[in-house]
Amino acid sequence: TCSGKSGRVAPDWLDARGRFRPIFALLPIQDANAAWFDHLGVGPDYTRREAHALFALESHMLLAPEILLGAGEPLAIASQLLGFRSNRLHAIHSVYGGADRRPVASLESVSIHVDSRRRRAAPMRPGPRARIEAVWRRHRDLPAPAAVGRAIRPIAGHPVARRAANRHPC
């Protein structure tokens, strides 16, 4: 994995009972994703220079059931490439907290590479593609984190479950 980011729990990330508020798991994930894109060669400089960018197609955040972290405790984020094609990238960022690196949250996402001028999906440029292929060679045999592929399932028998079964994609 690429362990590009780390930090500490800020005091205002805790609720009145001193528990970590899950919404703040997004902040280190957002920072890790920016560092990840830079590492892969598809960050803001690439977007400005090439007029190409990665856009999120789908993402799924999974939170630990109860997150007991105090102010100042360490956070570490591990990023892993799960797969890619010429115009898609599948990755997960996993957040761990405390000295014992307890799971806090993960964000799995699929991004699409877009030609910003044409506003259409496009293959990645050769430079980033070579960097992504190099990362893939290091990541392809890593075990997938347990959170990979998890999805929200409607409650059986609930009206929303029946509607979801008949829904077509947007």
DSSP file with accessible surface (Angstrom, degrees, kcal/mol):
  #  RESIDUE AA STRUCTURE BP1 BP2  ACC     N-H-->O    O-->H-N    N-H-->O    O-->H-N    TCO  KAPPA ALPHA  PHI   PSI    X-CA   Y-CA   Z-CA
    1    1 A T              0   0   88      0, 0.0     2,-0.7     0, 0.0    79,-0.2   0.000 360.0 360.0 360.0 163.2    0.0    0.0    0.0
    2    2 A C  E     -A   79   0A  26     77,-3.4    77,-2.6     1,-0.0     2,-1.0  -0.894 360.0-170.0-101.1 109.3    1.0    3.6   -0.3
    3    3 A S  E     +     0   0A  91     -2,-0.7    75,-0.2    75,-0.2    -1,-0.0  -0.519  29.3 148.1 -99.6  66.4    1.0    5.1    3.2
    4    4 A G  E     +     0   0A  48     -2,-1.0     2,-0.4    28,-0.1    -1,-0.2   0.659  52.0  46.3 -78.3 -18.4    1.4    8.6    2.0
    5    5 A K  E     +A   77   0A  80     72,-0.9    72,-2.1    -3,-0.2     2,-0.3  -0.941  51.1 159.3-131.9 149.4   -0.5   10.5    4.7
    6    6 A S  E     +A   76   0A  99     -2,-0.4     2,-0.3    70,-0.2    70,-0.2  -0.951  10.0 145.8-153.0 168.1   -0.7   10.6    8.5
    7    7 A G  E     -A   75   0A  35     68,-2.4    68,-2.9    -2,-0.3     2,-0.3  -0.936  39.3 -86.1-175.3-160.2   -1.8   13.1   11.1
    8    8 A R  E     -A   74   0A 159     -2,-0.3     2,-0.4    66,-0.3    65,-0.1  -0.947  40.4 -97.5-135.3 153.0   -3.4   13.5   14.4
    9    9 A V        -     0   0    3     64,-2.5    63,-3.4    -2,-0.3    64,-0.1  -0.549  40.6-136.8 -69.7 124.5   -7.0   13.7   15.6
   10   10 A A    >   -     0   0   28     -2,-0.4     3,-2.1    61,-0.2     4,-0.2  -0.578  16.2-119.5 -81.7 147.3   -8.0   17.4   16.1
   11   11 A P  G >  S+     0   0   99      0, 0.0     3,-1.5     0, 0.0    -1,-0.1   0.865 112.7  57.7 -56.3 -36.4   -9.9   18.3   19.3
   12   12 A D  G 3  S+     0   0  101      1,-0.3    -3,-0.0    -3,-0.0    -2,-0.0   0.501  90.3  73.9 -77.4   1.7  -12.9   19.6   17.3
   13   13 A W  G <  S+     0   0   36     -3,-2.1     8,-3.1     2,-0.1     2,-0.3   0.449  85.3  84.1 -86.3  -1.1  -13.2   16.2   15.6
   14   14 A L  B <  S-F   20   0B  33     -3,-1.5     6,-0.2     6,-0.2    56,-0.1  -0.782  74.6-132.5-104.5 147.0  -14.7   14.8   18.9
   15   15 A D    >   -     0   0   44      4,-2.8     3,-2.2    -2,-0.3    -1,-0.1  -0.198  43.6 -82.4 -84.7-175.8  -18.3   15.0   20.0
   16   16 A A  T 3  S+     0   0  115      1,-0.3    -1,-0.1     2,-0.1    -2,-0.0   0.749 131.7  52.8 -61.8 -24.1  -19.5   16.1   23.5
   17   17 A R  T 3  S-     0   0  175      2,-0.1    -1,-0.3     3,-0.0     3,-0.1   0.380 121.4-106.8 -91.6   2.3  -18.8   12.6   24.8
   18   18 A G  S <  S+     0   0   37     -3,-2.2     2,-0.3     1,-0.3    51,-0.2   0.636  74.6 137.8  83.7  15.5  -15.3   12.6   23.5
   19   19 A R        -     0   0   86     49,-0.1    -4,-2.8     1,-0.1    -1,-0.3  -0.728  62.4-101.2 -97.6 147.3  -16.0   10.2   20.6
   20   20 A F  B     -F   14   0B   6     47,-1.4    47,-0.3    -2,-0.3    -6,-0.2  -0.403  33.1-130.9 -64.8 127.6  -14.6   10.7   17.1
   21   21 A R    >   -     0   0   94     -8,-3.1     3,-2.0    -2,-0.2     4,-0.3  -0.743  11.8-140.4 -84.4 120.8  -17.2   12.1   14.8
   22   22 A P  G >  S+     0   0   56      0, 0.0     3,-2.3     0, 0.0     4,-0.4   0.775  94.6  70.5 -55.4 -30.4  -17.2   10.0   11.6
   23   23 A I  G >  S+     0   0  108      1,-0.3     3,-1.5     2,-0.2     4,-0.3   0.846  90.9  62.5 -57.8 -28.9  -17.6   12.9    9.2
   24   24 A F  G X  S+     0   0   39     -3,-2.0     3,-0.5     1,-0.3    -1,-0.3   0.599  82.6  77.2 -77.7  -6.1  -14.1   13.9   10.1
   25   25 A A  G <> S+     0   0    0     -3,-2.3     4,-1.4    -4,-0.3    -1,-0.3   0.782  86.4  64.8 -66.8 -24.6  -12.7   10.7    8.6
   26   26 A L  H <> S+     0   0   66     -3,-1.5     4,-2.9    -4,-0.4    -1,-0.2   0.819  90.8  63.8 -68.5 -30.3  -13.3   12.4    5.2
   27   27 A L  H <> S+     0   0   71     -3,-0.5     4,-2.3    -4,-0.3     5,-0.2   0.966 107.0  38.9 -63.1 -53.1  -10.7   15.1    5.9
   28   28 A P  H  > S+     0   0   12      0, 0.0     4,-2.6     0, 0.0    -1,-0.2   0.872 116.3  53.8 -66.2 -30.4   -7.7   12.8    6.0
   29   29 A I  H  X S+     0   0    3     -4,-1.4     4,-2.9     2,-0.2    -2,-0.2   0.925 107.9  49.8 -65.6 -42.2   -9.1   10.7    3.2
   30   30 A Q  H  X S+     0   0  132     -4,-2.9     4,-2.2     2,-0.2    -1,-0.2   0.934 113.0  46.5 -61.6 -43.9   -9.5   13.8    1.0
   31   31 A D  H  X S+     0   0   87     -4,-2.3     4,-2.3     1,-0.2    -1,-0.2   0.913 112.9  49.8 -63.9 -41.6   -5.8   14.7    1.8
   32   32 A A  H  X S+     0   0    2     -4,-2.6     4,-2.8     1,-0.2    -2,-0.2   0.896 109.1  52.1 -64.4 -39.5   -4.7   11.2    1.1
   33   33 A N  H  X S+     0   0   46     -4,-2.9     4,-2.8     2,-0.2     5,-0.2   0.915 109.0  49.8 -64.6 -40.1   -6.6   11.1   -2.2
   34   34 A A  H  X S+     0   0   53     -4,-2.2     4,-2.2     2,-0.2    -2,-0.2   0.934 113.8  45.3 -63.0 -43.9   -4.9   14.4   -3.3
   35   35 A A  H  X S+     0   0   32     -4,-2.3     4,-2.7     2,-0.2    -2,-0.2   0.895 112.3  52.9 -65.5 -37.5   -1.5   12.9   -2.4
   36   36 A W  H  X S+     0   0    2     -4,-2.8     4,-2.3     2,-0.2    -2,-0.2   0.936 109.1  48.0 -62.6 -48.0   -2.4    9.7   -4.2
   37   37 A F  H  X>S+     0   0   29     -4,-2.8     5,-2.8     1,-0.2     4,-0.7   0.905 112.4  49.4 -61.8 -41.0   -3.4   11.5   -7.4
   38   38 A D  H ><5S+     0   0   86     -4,-2.2     3,-1.0     4,-0.2    -2,-0.2   0.935 110.2  51.2 -60.9 -45.5   -0.1   13.5   -7.2
   39   39 A H  H 3<5S+     0   0   74     -4,-2.7    -2,-0.2     1,-0.3    -1,-0.2   0.873 111.6  47.5 -58.8 -38.0    1.8   10.2   -6.7
   40   40 A L  H 3<5S-     0   0    0     -4,-2.3    92,-0.3    -5,-0.2    -1,-0.3   0.543 117.2-113.9 -82.1  -8.2    0.1    8.7   -9.7
   41   41 A G  T <<5S+     0   0   14     -3,-1.0    -3,-0.2    -4,-0.7    -2,-0.1   0.690  91.8 102.7  85.4  18.3    0.8   11.8  -11.9
   42   42 A V      < +     0   0    2     -5,-2.8    12,-0.4    -6,-0.2    -4,-0.2  -0.004  50.3 118.8-122.6  29.8   -2.9   12.8  -12.2
   43   43 A G  S  > S-     0   0    7     -6,-0.5     4,-2.2    -5,-0.2     3,-0.4   0.050  86.1 -67.7 -81.1-165.5   -3.0   15.7   -9.7
   44   44 A P  H  > S+     0   0   68      0, 0.0     4,-2.6     0, 0.0     5,-0.2   0.835 131.0  56.8 -58.6 -35.9   -3.8   19.4  -10.3
   45   45 A D  H  > S+     0   0  102      1,-0.2     4,-2.7     2,-0.2     5,-0.2   0.922 108.8  47.3 -62.4 -42.5   -0.6   20.0  -12.3
   46   46 A Y  H  > S+     0   0    3     -3,-0.4     4,-3.2     2,-0.2     6,-0.5   0.927 111.0  51.7 -61.8 -44.5   -1.6   17.3  -14.8
   47   47 A T  H  X S+     0   0   49     -4,-2.2     4,-1.6     1,-0.2    -2,-0.2   0.924 114.4  42.3 -61.0 -44.3   -5.1   18.7  -15.0
   48   48 A R  H  < S+     0   0  175     -4,-2.6    -1,-0.2     2,-0.2    -2,-0.2   0.927 120.6  41.7 -67.6 -44.0   -3.8   22.2  -15.8
   49   49 A R  H  < S+     0   0  153     -4,-2.7    -2,-0.2    -5,-0.2    -3,-0.2   0.912 129.5  24.4 -72.2 -42.7   -1.1   21.0  -18.2
   50   50 A E  H  < S-     0   0   55     -4,-3.2    -3,-0.2    -5,-0.2    -1,-0.2   0.541  91.9-128.7-103.5 -11.6   -3.0   18.3  -20.1
   51   51 A A  S  < S+     0   0   14     -4,-1.6    65,-2.4    -5,-0.4    66,-0.7   0.874  73.7 116.1  57.7  37.0   -6.7   19.4  -19.7
   52   52 A H  E     +B  115   0A   4     -6,-0.5     2,-0.3    63,-0.2    -1,-0.3  -0.958  38.5 168.6-129.4 152.8   -7.4   15.8  -18.5
   53   53 A A  E     -B  114   0A  11     61,-2.2    61,-3.3    -2,-0.3     2,-0.5  -0.985  35.0-110.4-157.8 162.4   -8.6   14.8  -15.0
   54   54 A L  E     -B  113   0A  20    -12,-0.4     2,-0.4    -2,-0.3    59,-0.2  -0.868  31.5-167.4 -98.4 133.7  -10.0   12.0  -12.9
   55   55 A F  E     -B  112   0A  82     57,-2.8    57,-3.1    -2,-0.5     2,-0.3  -0.958  27.3-110.1-118.1 141.4  -13.6   12.3  -11.8
   56   56 A A  E     +B  111   0A  77     -2,-0.4    55,-0.3    55,-0.2     3,-0.1  -0.509  32.7 176.3 -70.3 128.6  -15.3   10.1   -9.2
   57   57 A L  E     -     0   0A  90     53,-3.1     2,-0.3     1,-0.4    54,-0.2   0.775  69.9  -7.8 -94.1 -43.4  -17.8    7.8  -10.7
   58   58 A E  E     +B  110   0A 141     52,-1.7    52,-2.6     2,-0.0    -1,-0.4  -0.988  62.2 179.6-154.8 143.8  -18.7    5.9   -7.5
   59   59 A S  E     -B  109   0A  70     -2,-0.3     2,-0.4    50,-0.2    50,-0.2  -0.991   9.6-161.4-147.3 154.0  -17.5    5.8   -4.0
   60   60 A H  E     -B  108   0A  39     48,-2.5    48,-2.5    -2,-0.3     2,-0.4  -0.976   7.6-157.4-139.2 122.2  -18.5    3.9   -0.8
   61   61 A M  E     -B  107   0A  55     -2,-0.4     2,-0.4    46,-0.2    46,-0.2  -0.846   6.3-167.4-102.9 134.5  -17.4    4.9    2.7
   62   62 A L  E     -B  106   0A  43     44,-2.5    44,-2.1    -2,-0.4     2,-0.4  -0.985   6.1-161.6-121.6 130.6  -17.4    2.3    5.5
   63   63 A L  E     -B  105   0A  74     -2,-0.4    42,-0.2    42,-0.2    41,-0.1  -0.868  25.5-108.7-112.9 146.7  -17.1    3.4    9.1
   64   64 A A        -     0   0   26     40,-2.6     3,-0.2    -2,-0.4    40,-0.0  -0.376  37.0-114.5 -64.0 148.6  -16.0    1.4   12.2
   65   65 A P  S    S+     0   0  145      0, 0.0     2,-0.4     0, 0.0    -1,-0.1   0.896  99.5   9.5 -58.3 -41.9  -19.1    0.8   14.4
   66   66 A E  S    S-     0   0  100      2,-0.0     2,-0.8   -47,-0.0    -2,-0.0  -0.972  70.9-156.3-141.6 125.6  -17.7    2.9   17.3
   67   67 A I        -     0   0   14     -2,-0.4   -47,-1.4   -47,-0.3     2,-0.9  -0.876  10.0-176.0-108.9 104.6  -14.6    5.0   16.9
   68   68 A L        +     0   0   95     -2,-0.8     2,-0.4   -49,-0.2   -49,-0.1  -0.831  26.3 139.9-104.0  93.9  -12.9    5.7   20.2
   69   69 A L        -     0   0    6     -2,-0.9     2,-0.2   -51,-0.2   -49,-0.1  -0.988  37.1-142.4-132.2 144.8  -10.1    8.0   19.6
   70   70 A G    >   -     0   0   24     -2,-0.4     3,-2.1     1,-0.1   -61,-0.3  -0.638  37.7 -77.3-104.2 164.7   -8.9   11.0   21.6
   71   71 A A  T 3  S+     0   0   55      1,-0.3   -61,-0.2    -2,-0.2    -1,-0.1  -0.320 118.2  20.8 -57.4 135.7   -7.5   14.3   20.6
   72   72 A G  T 3  S+     0   0   36    -63,-3.4    -1,-0.3     1,-0.3   -62,-0.1   0.301  87.2 137.4  88.1 -10.1   -3.9   14.1   19.5
   73   73 A E    <   -     0   0   58     -3,-2.1   -64,-2.5   -64,-0.1    -1,-0.3  -0.406  60.0-101.2 -68.4 149.0   -4.1   10.4   18.7
   74   74 A P  E     -A    8   0A  43      0, 0.0    24,-2.4     0, 0.0     2,-0.4  -0.353  31.5-162.7 -74.0 147.9   -2.3    9.4   15.5
   75   75 A L  E     -AC   7  97A   6    -68,-2.9   -68,-2.4    22,-0.2     2,-0.4  -0.982   5.2-171.2-123.2 140.9   -4.1    8.7   12.2
   76   76 A A  E     -AC   6  96A  19     20,-2.7    20,-3.1    -2,-0.4     2,-0.5  -0.988   7.2-155.5-131.7 142.0   -2.6    6.8    9.3
   77   77 A I  E     -AC   5  95A   4    -72,-2.1   -72,-0.9    -2,-0.4     2,-0.5  -0.976   3.9-165.1-121.3 128.2   -4.0    6.4    5.8
   78   78 A A  E     - C   0  94A   7     16,-2.7    16,-3.1    -2,-0.5     2,-0.4  -0.944   6.7-160.4-111.3 131.2   -3.1    3.5    3.5
   79   79 A S  E     -AC   2  93A   4    -77,-2.6   -77,-3.4    -2,-0.5     2,-0.4  -0.921   8.7-174.5-113.1 137.8   -4.0    3.8   -0.2
   80   80 A Q  E     - C   0  92A  11     12,-2.5    12,-2.0    -2,-0.4     2,-0.5  -0.996  23.6-134.0-137.1 132.6   -4.2    0.8   -2.5
   81   81 A L  E     - C   0  91A   0     -2,-0.4    10,-0.3    10,-0.2     3,-0.1  -0.724  21.6-179.6 -81.3 123.6   -4.7    0.4   -6.2
   82   82 A L  E     -     0   0A  31      8,-3.0     2,-0.3    -2,-0.5     9,-0.2   0.634  60.3 -39.1 -99.6 -20.4   -7.3   -2.3   -6.7
   83   83 A G  E     - C   0  90A  16      7,-1.5     7,-2.8     2,-0.0    -1,-0.4  -0.903  53.3-161.6 170.4 165.0   -7.4   -2.2  -10.5
   84   84 A F  E     - C   0  89A  44     -2,-0.3     2,-0.3     5,-0.2     5,-0.2  -0.986   5.2-166.4-160.9 159.5   -7.4    0.0  -13.6
   85   85 A R  E >   - C   0  88A 170      3,-2.2     3,-0.7    -2,-0.3    39,-0.1  -0.765  56.0 -75.6-131.2-174.3   -8.1    0.3  -17.3
   86   86 A S  T 3  S+     0   0   56      1,-0.3    38,-2.8    -2,-0.3    36,-0.1   0.797 131.7  15.8 -60.1 -28.1   -7.2    2.8  -19.8
   87   87 A N  T 3  S+     0   0   34     36,-0.2    26,-2.8    34,-0.1     2,-0.3   0.229 117.4  70.8-131.2  15.6   -9.7    5.3  -18.5
   88   88 A R  E <   -CD  85 112A  94     -3,-0.7    -3,-2.2    24,-0.2     2,-0.4  -0.977  50.3-166.0-136.3 151.8  -10.7    4.0  -15.0
   89   89 A L  E     -CD  84 111A   3     22,-2.2    22,-2.8    -2,-0.3     2,-0.5  -1.000   2.6-165.7-137.7 128.8   -9.1    3.7  -11.7
   90   90 A H  E     +CD  83 110A  53     -7,-2.8    -8,-3.0    -2,-0.4    -7,-1.5  -0.977  27.0 150.6-117.9 121.2  -10.3    1.6   -8.7
   91   91 A A  E     -CD  81 109A   3     18,-2.3    18,-2.9    -2,-0.5     2,-0.4  -0.930  31.4-145.8-145.3 166.4   -8.7    2.3   -5.3
   92   92 A I  E     -CD  80 108A   1    -12,-2.0   -12,-2.5    -2,-0.3     2,-0.5  -0.998   3.0-157.7-138.6 139.7   -9.3    2.3   -1.6
   93   93 A H  E     -CD  79 107A   0     14,-2.1    14,-2.4    -2,-0.4     2,-0.5  -0.989  15.2-163.9-113.0 123.4   -8.1    4.6    1.2
   94   94 A S  E     -CD  78 106A  11    -16,-3.1   -16,-2.7    -2,-0.5     2,-0.5  -0.937   4.9-151.7-112.7 130.5   -8.1    3.0    4.6
   95   95 A V  E     -CD  77 105A   1     10,-3.6     9,-2.9    -2,-0.5    10,-1.3  -0.872  12.0-172.9-104.5 131.2   -7.9    5.1    7.8
   96   96 A Y  E     -CD  76 103A  60    -20,-3.1   -20,-2.7    -2,-0.5     2,-0.3  -0.947   6.3-159.9-122.4 143.4   -6.3    3.7   11.0
   97   97 A G  E   > +CD  75 102A   0      5,-2.9     5,-2.8    -2,-0.4   -22,-0.2  -0.890  42.6  19.9-127.6 155.9   -6.3    5.4   14.3
   98   98 A G  T > 5S-     0   0    4    -24,-2.4     3,-1.7    -2,-0.3   -22,-0.1   0.086  95.0 -68.7  79.7 168.0   -4.4    5.2   17.6
   99   99 A A  T 3 5S+     0   0   99      1,-0.3    -1,-0.2     2,-0.1   -24,-0.0   0.802 135.7  54.5 -64.0 -26.4   -1.0    3.7   18.3
  100  100 A D  T 3 5S-     0   0  103     -3,-0.1    -1,-0.3     2,-0.0    -2,-0.2   0.359 110.2-123.7 -90.9   5.9   -2.5    0.2   17.7
  101  101 A R  T < 5 -     0   0  124     -3,-1.7    -3,-0.2     1,-0.2    -2,-0.1   0.917  36.4-170.7  54.0  54.9   -3.8    1.3   14.2
  102  102 A R  E   < - D   0  97A  76     -5,-2.8    -5,-2.9     1,-0.1    -1,-0.2  -0.508  32.6-100.0 -71.5 140.2   -7.5    0.4   14.8
  103  103 A P  E     + D   0  96A  95      0, 0.0    -7,-0.2     0, 0.0    -1,-0.1  -0.405  48.0 166.6 -61.1 133.1   -9.6    0.6   11.6
  104  104 A V  E     -     0   0A   2     -9,-2.9   -40,-2.6     1,-0.4     2,-0.3   0.719  56.9 -31.2-112.6 -50.4  -11.5    3.9   11.6
  105  105 A A  E     -BD  63  95A   8    -10,-1.3   -10,-3.6   -42,-0.2    -1,-0.4  -0.983  46.7-153.0-164.3 163.7  -12.9    4.2    8.0
  106  106 A S  E     -BD  62  94A  11    -44,-2.1   -44,-2.5    -2,-0.3     2,-0.4  -0.985   3.8-156.8-145.4 152.8  -12.3    3.4    4.4
  107  107 A L  E     -BD  61  93A  29    -14,-2.4   -14,-2.1    -2,-0.3     2,-0.4  -0.959   9.8-169.0-131.9 113.2  -13.4    4.9    1.1
  108  108 A E  E     +BD  60  92A  24    -48,-2.5   -48,-2.5    -2,-0.4     2,-0.3  -0.840  17.9 174.4 -98.8 137.2  -13.4    2.8   -2.0
  109  109 A S  E     -BD  59  91A  11    -18,-2.9   -18,-2.3    -2,-0.4     2,-0.4  -0.988  31.7-150.2-146.3 154.6  -13.8    4.5   -5.3
  110  110 A V  E     -BD  58  90A  37    -52,-2.6   -53,-3.1    -2,-0.3   -52,-1.7  -0.997  24.7-169.5-119.8 126.0  -13.9    4.2   -9.0
  111  111 A S  E     -BD  56  89A   6    -22,-2.8   -22,-2.2    -2,-0.4     2,-0.4  -0.868  11.1-143.5-115.4 152.9  -12.7    7.2  -11.0
  112  112 A I  E     -BD  55  88A  23    -57,-3.1   -57,-2.8    -2,-0.3     2,-0.5  -0.923  16.2-127.3-117.0 140.0  -13.0    7.9  -14.7
  113  113 A H  E     -B   54   0A   0    -26,-2.8     9,-2.4    -2,-0.4     2,-0.4  -0.749  33.4-169.1 -87.6 128.9  -10.3    9.7  -16.7
  114  114 A V  E     -BE  53 121A  15    -61,-3.3   -61,-2.2    -2,-0.5     2,-0.8  -0.945  30.0-131.0-127.6 138.5  -11.9   12.6  -18.7
  115  115 A D  E  >> -BE  52 120A  21      5,-2.9     4,-2.0    -2,-0.4     5,-1.1  -0.804  25.8-154.7 -80.1 110.8  -10.7   14.9  -21.5
  116  116 A S  T  45S+     0   0   30    -65,-2.4   -64,-0.2    -2,-0.8    -1,-0.2   0.780  88.1  53.1 -65.9 -27.7  -11.8   18.2  -19.9
  117  117 A R  T  45S+     0   0  179    -66,-0.7    -1,-0.2     1,-0.2   -65,-0.1   0.909 119.6  32.2 -72.9 -42.6  -12.1   20.0  -23.2
  118  118 A R  T  45S-     0   0  149      2,-0.2    -2,-0.2    -3,-0.1    -1,-0.2   0.610  98.2-136.3 -88.4 -15.5  -14.4   17.4  -24.8
  119  119 A R  T  <5 +     0   0  163     -4,-2.0     2,-0.3     1,-0.2    -3,-0.2   0.885  65.7 116.1  58.9  41.4  -16.1   16.5  -21.5
  120  120 A R  E   <S-E  115   0A 160     -5,-1.1    -5,-2.9     0, 0.0    -1,-0.2  -0.968  76.6 -88.6-136.9 154.4  -15.8   12.8  -22.4
  121  121 A A  E     +E  114   0A  48     -2,-0.3    -7,-0.3    -7,-0.2   -34,-0.1  -0.305  52.2 175.7 -58.4 142.2  -14.1    9.8  -21.1
  122  122 A A        -     0   0    8     -9,-2.4    -9,-0.1   -35,-0.2     3,-0.1  -0.990  34.9 -93.1-149.3 152.2  -10.6    9.4  -22.5
  123  123 A P        -     0   0   87      0, 0.0   -36,-0.2     0, 0.0   -37,-0.1  -0.320  52.2 -98.7 -62.9 150.5   -7.6    7.1  -22.1
  124  124 A M        -     0   0   11    -38,-2.8    -9,-0.0   -39,-0.1   -82,-0.0  -0.357  42.8-101.0 -67.2 149.7   -4.9    8.3  -19.6
  125  125 A R     >  -     0   0   86      1,-0.1     4,-2.4    -3,-0.1     5,-0.2  -0.299  36.3-105.1 -66.6 157.7   -1.9   10.0  -21.1
  126  126 A P  H  > S+     0   0  107      0, 0.0     4,-2.4     0, 0.0     5,-0.2   0.864 114.3  55.8 -57.3 -41.0    1.3    7.9  -21.4
  127  127 A G  H  > S+     0   0   47      2,-0.2     4,-1.9     1,-0.2     5,-0.2   0.974 113.9  36.7 -59.9 -57.9    3.1    9.4  -18.4
  128  128 A P  H  > S+     0   0    9      0, 0.0     4,-3.0     0, 0.0     5,-0.2   0.895 114.3  57.6 -62.2 -37.1    0.4    8.8  -15.8
  129  129 A R  H  X S+     0   0   76     -4,-2.4     4,-2.7     1,-0.2    -2,-0.2   0.924 106.2  49.3 -60.4 -41.3   -0.4    5.5  -17.3
  130  130 A A  H  X S+     0   0   53     -4,-2.4     4,-2.0    -5,-0.2    -1,-0.2   0.909 112.2  48.3 -64.4 -39.7    3.2    4.3  -16.9
  131  131 A R  H  X S+     0   0  124     -4,-1.9     4,-2.2   -91,-0.2    -2,-0.2   0.917 112.3  48.5 -66.6 -41.2    3.2    5.4  -13.2
  132  132 A I  H  X S+     0   0    0     -4,-3.0     4,-3.0   -92,-0.3    -2,-0.2   0.913 109.7  52.3 -66.0 -40.4   -0.1    3.7  -12.6
  133  133 A E  H  X S+     0   0   66     -4,-2.7     4,-2.1    -5,-0.2    -1,-0.2   0.900 108.9  50.9 -61.4 -38.6    1.2    0.5  -14.2
  134  134 A A  H  X S+     0   0   27     -4,-2.0     4,-1.1     2,-0.2    -2,-0.2   0.917 112.1  46.0 -65.7 -42.7    4.3    0.6  -11.9
  135  135 A V  H >X S+     0   0    4     -4,-2.2     4,-1.9     1,-0.2     3,-0.6   0.921 110.0  55.3 -64.0 -42.1    2.1    1.0   -8.9
  136  136 A W  H 3X S+     0   0   68     -4,-3.0     4,-2.9     1,-0.2    -2,-0.2   0.901 101.2  57.3 -59.7 -39.6   -0.2   -1.8  -10.1
  137  137 A R  H 3< S+     0   0  138     -4,-2.1     4,-0.3     1,-0.2    -1,-0.2   0.863 112.9  41.6 -60.1 -33.1    2.8   -4.1  -10.4
  138  138 A R  H << S+     0   0  144     -4,-1.1    -1,-0.2    -3,-0.6    -2,-0.2   0.762 123.7  37.0 -81.9 -27.8    3.5   -3.5   -6.7
  139  139 A H  H >< S+     0   0    9     -4,-1.9     3,-1.8     1,-0.1    -2,-0.2   0.682  89.9  86.1 -99.8 -20.4   -0.2   -3.7   -5.6
  140  140 A R  T 3< S+     0   0  126     -4,-2.9    -1,-0.1     1,-0.3    -3,-0.1   0.767  96.1  41.9 -61.7 -27.4   -1.8   -6.4   -7.8
  141  141 A D  T 3  S+     0   0  140     -4,-0.3    -1,-0.3    -5,-0.2    -2,-0.1   0.415  88.8 111.0 -99.3   2.1   -0.8   -9.3   -5.5
  142  142 A L  S <  S-     0   0   61     -3,-1.8     2,-0.1     1,-0.1    -3,-0.0  -0.478  79.9-103.2 -70.8 146.4   -1.7   -7.5   -2.2
  143  143 A P        -     0   0  109      0, 0.0    -1,-0.1     0, 0.0    -2,-0.1  -0.450  38.2-114.0 -67.1 141.9   -4.7   -8.9   -0.4
  144  144 A A        -     0   0   62     -2,-0.1   -62,-0.0     1,-0.1    -3,-0.0  -0.574  34.7-105.9 -74.5 137.1   -7.7   -6.7   -0.8
  145  145 A P    >   -     0   0   30      0, 0.0     3,-1.8     0, 0.0    -1,-0.1  -0.263  30.8-110.2 -58.3 153.3   -8.9   -5.0    2.4
  146  146 A A  T 3  S+     0   0  100      1,-0.3    -2,-0.1    -3,-0.1     4,-0.0   0.777 115.0  63.5 -58.1 -26.6  -12.1   -6.5    3.9
  147  147 A A  T >  S+     0   0   14      2,-0.1     3,-1.9   -85,-0.1    -1,-0.3   0.675  74.8 115.0 -74.8 -15.8  -14.1   -3.4    3.0
  148  148 A V  T <  S+     0   0   41     -3,-1.8     3,-0.1     1,-0.3   -56,-0.0  -0.319  84.4   7.7 -63.4 130.2  -13.6   -3.9   -0.8
  149  149 A G  T 3  S+     0   0   55      1,-0.3    -1,-0.3   -89,-0.1    -2,-0.1   0.419  88.3 145.5  83.3   0.7  -16.8   -4.5   -2.6
  150  150 A R    <   -     0   0  129     -3,-1.9     2,-0.3   -90,-0.1    -1,-0.3  -0.365  24.6-177.4 -69.4 149.3  -19.1   -3.9    0.3
  151  151 A A        -     0   0   51     -3,-0.1     2,-0.5    -2,-0.0   -91,-0.0  -0.975  32.3-103.6-144.3 158.2  -22.4   -2.3   -0.6
  152  152 A I        -     0   0  146     -2,-0.3     0, 0.0     0, 0.0     0, 0.0  -0.731  37.3-160.9 -82.6 127.4  -25.5   -1.0    1.2
  153  153 A R        -     0   0  178     -2,-0.5     3,-0.1     3,-0.0     8,-0.1  -0.933  20.1-114.6-111.8 134.5  -28.3   -3.4    0.8
  154  154 A P        -     0   0   62      0, 0.0     2,-0.3     0, 0.0     3,-0.1  -0.256  42.0 -93.4 -61.9 152.1  -32.0   -2.4    1.3
  155  155 A I    >   -     0   0  131      1,-0.1     3,-2.1     2,-0.1     6,-0.4  -0.518  51.5-102.8 -67.8 126.8  -33.8   -4.0    4.3
  156  156 A A  T 3  S+     0   0   96     -2,-0.3    -1,-0.1     1,-0.3     4,-0.1  -0.225 103.2  12.7 -54.5 135.4  -35.6   -7.1    3.0
  157  157 A G  T 3  S+     0   0   58      1,-0.3    -1,-0.3     2,-0.1    -2,-0.1   0.282  93.5 128.4  83.0 -13.0  -39.3   -6.6    2.5
  158  158 A H  S X> S-     0   0   94     -3,-2.1     4,-1.4     1,-0.1     3,-1.1  -0.501  71.3-117.4 -75.1 146.2  -39.1   -2.8    2.9
  159  159 A P  H 3> S+     0   0   57      0, 0.0     4,-2.3     0, 0.0     5,-0.2   0.857 114.6  59.1 -53.6 -34.5  -40.7   -0.9    0.0
  160  160 A V  H 3> S+     0   0   58      1,-0.2     4,-2.7     2,-0.2     5,-0.2   0.874 100.9  56.0 -65.1 -33.3  -37.4    0.6   -1.0
  161  161 A A  H <> S+     0   0   22     -3,-1.1     4,-1.7    -6,-0.4    -1,-0.2   0.910 108.0  47.7 -64.8 -39.7  -36.0   -2.9   -1.6
  162  162 A R  H  X S+     0   0  143     -4,-1.4     4,-0.9     2,-0.2    -2,-0.2   0.918 113.6  47.1 -68.2 -40.6  -38.8   -3.6   -4.0
  163  163 A R  H >X S+     0   0  154     -4,-2.3     3,-0.8     1,-0.2     4,-0.6   0.913 109.2  54.5 -66.2 -40.1  -38.3   -0.3   -5.8
  164  164 A A  H >< S+     0   0   30     -4,-2.7     3,-0.9     1,-0.3    -1,-0.2   0.872 102.7  57.2 -62.5 -35.4  -34.5   -0.9   -6.0
  165  165 A A  H 3< S+     0   0   82     -4,-1.7    -1,-0.3     1,-0.2    -2,-0.2   0.802 112.9  40.3 -66.1 -26.4  -35.0   -4.3   -7.6
  166  166 A N  H << S+     0   0  138     -4,-0.9    -1,-0.2    -3,-0.8    -2,-0.2   0.409  92.3 111.2-101.3  -0.5  -37.0   -2.6  -10.5
  167  167 A R    <<  -     0   0  181     -3,-0.9     3,-0.0    -4,-0.6    -3,-0.0  -0.497  54.7-148.1 -81.2 143.9  -34.8    0.5  -10.9
  168  168 A H        -     0   0  145     -2,-0.2    -2,-0.1     1,-0.1    -1,-0.0  -0.739  35.2 -87.5-102.3 156.5  -32.7    1.1  -13.9
  169  169 A P              0   0  115      0, 0.0    -1,-0.1     0, 0.0     0, 0.0  -0.293 360.0 360.0 -62.4 151.2  -29.4    3.0  -13.8
  170  170 A C              0   0  177     -3,-0.0    -3,-0.0     0, 0.0     0, 0.0  -0.285 360.0 360.0 -64.1 360.0  -29.5    6.8  -14.1
